Amino acid sequence: MNEPTTVTYSLEEMFSRLENKIDSNQKETNEKFKEMHNKLETIQKDITQKIDKQSEEITTIKATLQAQQPLIQKIPDLAEKVGELKNWRQIVFIALTTVAGGVMGWFIRGGTLKP
């Protein structure tokens, strides 16, 4: 049934093999860590550059908005003036229709100034 197994390796040999495996695994792990570290550094540099570009763009946008601020403040005044022009247009339209109606009435009466 269960026969005893015999170990043909010495303990010293087994430990040296284990140490070699551990060393090789540690070397692989260190290499992979270095690769990952390099990749992370390049990604960090890219992100830093992109953030710098974004901050420059934001600064440009802020400067543009500051330059346009006086124009934005004039919008209510311009809207009021446009409203006034609409009122003048209405007044002129009413005056023209009144004059046209008067002239048509004058022609209908025969073109004379007699009542």
Secondary structure by P-SEA (a helix, b strand, c coil): cccbbbbcccaaaaaaaaaaaaaaaaaaaaaaaaaaaaaaaaaaaaaaaaaaaaaaaaaaaaaaaaaaaaaaaaaaaaaaaaaaaaaaaaaaaaaaaaaaaaaaaaaaacccccc
